[in-house]
């Protein structure tokens, strides 16, 4: 019984958590049938199991909740915020009872009639016209046998009438049981009701599943199966069978799909049958009923066995199909259900032991290396390998998606919204980022607290938001991702930000700093005061936060696990917290390097490659005004010397020796985010598995180090933190993980302002091209220019690069060096010959005159001069002759220019199409991913037309279109797909997901006419 | 008041006799291989491996603003714990564990150097010399040290 209860508790707790989250989703999207079904099913299962275990309080609460849900499901009740609140409070009640149950092993006594009555009022309130008056539920619930409840009160269940009808219609397999004492009452007494109704079937199925999973010989039959789904399916199947109406339930093939897939053998069938028998006896069914049930099973088993046999022959194709359909249904829970529960302490101990084992292994390997030839070599090698695998395995057991820590947040935010009267949209990104379980536990509370804070202090009241020109609904975004071996969790809100002046006043008042000190501090430093104890800027203490305990505790907790919290806030714009959790508690593989006399470890995860630089090798370190750089495969990498970073005194005593030594440098190419740089070290040893230990608190503010570790030889060495080093190098790098709202703003600004390259060529000295289109600027010796097919070409990086003149009249220089602009499209490069490069500046490209001349997008005023914007696409076409010349059919710009949203992951195309469109008289907003576009949608930006690329990373055009069409403000906006693929299949798929038209990239005329057509169509429709 | 005795591990630091309450001392170590930590605060001598635990070594002379010891002198250290973290305090030499009567205890003289003032919990009058009681909490609370230094 205890095991049963424990299992029940864990499972129910899980279900409740799921329901909690799903209810909130349902509230936002009341018509979402799958979610409602899922909620209903979970609550129903909880109720059923409670009944079976004899937990009347739980059962009655769950039942009353289920009633309301049932009405939702049947459309008799509309999902309202109030009723959702009520159901949530019922869930809370269930949670309370569960926790008491967990403590005492007994259901606590108490009165739930308040909540049950409320639920019943809601349930009946929406169903006044339905014939059956609301039954006085409480007593009935507790006293009545299962069957009555499920038939009377739960819509959607198999009703008594149905059963009766089914019984009358079908000469069910249970005839022989019924024939003796036939009374009109007993007509209903088919097998199903004798067993105890659908709920009892659920219980049987539940136990049956447990048995199957508990038996090694048949467990494999359920491989990859979502237990929950399978239970439901099997329950429905048996219910239908027992009711004598098998056609109403799922077919044998779907119910026992996995049995068939796994190719159940006759022997396994025997075992399964025996297990079922045991279960049936366990639930104390009468012998004759047991027999009847088993007979039902045998019928099914016959089908299963024959199907399994067939499947075994044509397995390959089918299994694909089946598993995909199972996957679609089961979703991500299928793996979770393939699990056993292990006490966390066991894992912790295991982990500690493995850490020690790794260290010992390292020491042994060290000894082995120094002792040379040894008989231990081979066994040690083996030991080493086993250790590695063991370690990986143990690590894996400890990883959990960060989403687990977030599961409760939607509910919290929802409650806060009601309580505070705010509107908040909680976005959670990267919920599947995995991190160590222990770390997860540690950050759970801080995270919750921070989100709560953001909701309470950060996001303003709707009226204030509107007054500040923001959307009424505030956004709190959680974003988790891995970066350089750290896990970064960002909590960003677009609320009021942290008021610097208020903090200053408070810091003064609390004596944390003097006025002079405050004057010297940056806003950011002042904002960091929120992490001091007793610091809350909320004017009044709300129930939610503002009690002055909080952020300091958050900080302490995160630092306890060696993490850091950073904060960026702009008043009026929002606040962003960034929690960075290093590799603490984990074993990582690290590169051991030497700098001067000390060794350091660099986490392997951020090391891209190693380069040896010396004067006589391919690579050597060059200097720009004493700044070392390295040329590596056509890229210039910034370098840092580790000794300089670490503030080691310059070695000047022996410059000659130094110079000699410097000849041989090792460069560790390191990547942090998108920033790549090289760290110059004196020597590189091998890689070693190290156990990261946090440094003492006094050393924790050293950005350069991620921790320290003990090496195989027993020495302690410091682990370098590439992120920290990168942020020392340039502040812009740290900003990459920075402030969301600000970033958005910047990216938008960058969208409208473009870096433009001004150059002179031929008679016109004012020409321009977006700098982002230019791959390189080169000067070539005119003597190297050759001619091919009447066109000047030059050998460039092992390829022939055509040179294009802007004007036919333009002549190449006679001698000397010729500046060219190199453009790259894919692996093709083209050079445009120019006279001089004038300037690079940032400006809005606002093309005022669209051009009828080929090769020009139009004319814009740049720097006070009318400047011709050249059409690079045209010249690329010209150079490669892929497409004939074409001219843009243009609109002249009007005030109400149609607004185009352009989405393409390729900067090249964005920059090529954007000027084209603005030349044609459109206002263009360009983004480089579907996700970024959806962000714009969330912000409420409206567009007249959306043009999207199809081939994009992360979210391709098809799924983007699906998203757009599914909900939101863009549902009706015309969409054009842009793609280099143009098979009819692609066209069809594009239309299917919601694109209105499909244009092949580079067909500019088609694109233009399509846009005009689509916008006209939209206007007509409106 | 009864004459209660208090026990101290006595240490020498630039001739000055100091004492650390015996119950706070976890280990006494002879010279150890210490890995320097670049960029660390001055007083941090580095980190060392003590039976698989990483211990932060604090140079007490630097902490107390004393001149560096001449080379070659043996560096002993005493391992204490502060906020759950082990620290090893580098000192010149370790003496006996001694017991002193409570009534020979005095507060810090007000004229004591502020660096010492911060870390001293009081003075014991012994025959022939004075012993400074080092307060481990204050010694390792670098926030305070830095705040007053600033």
Interface residues (C-beta under 8 A of the other chain):
Chain A: X356 X359 X598 X646 X647 X648 X693 X695 X696 X697 X698 X699 X702 X704 X705 X708 X709 X710 X714 X715 X716 X717 X718
Chain B: X33 X35 X36 X37 X38 X39 X40 X41 X44 X46 X47 X48 X49 X52 X54 X56 X83 X85 X87 X140 X142
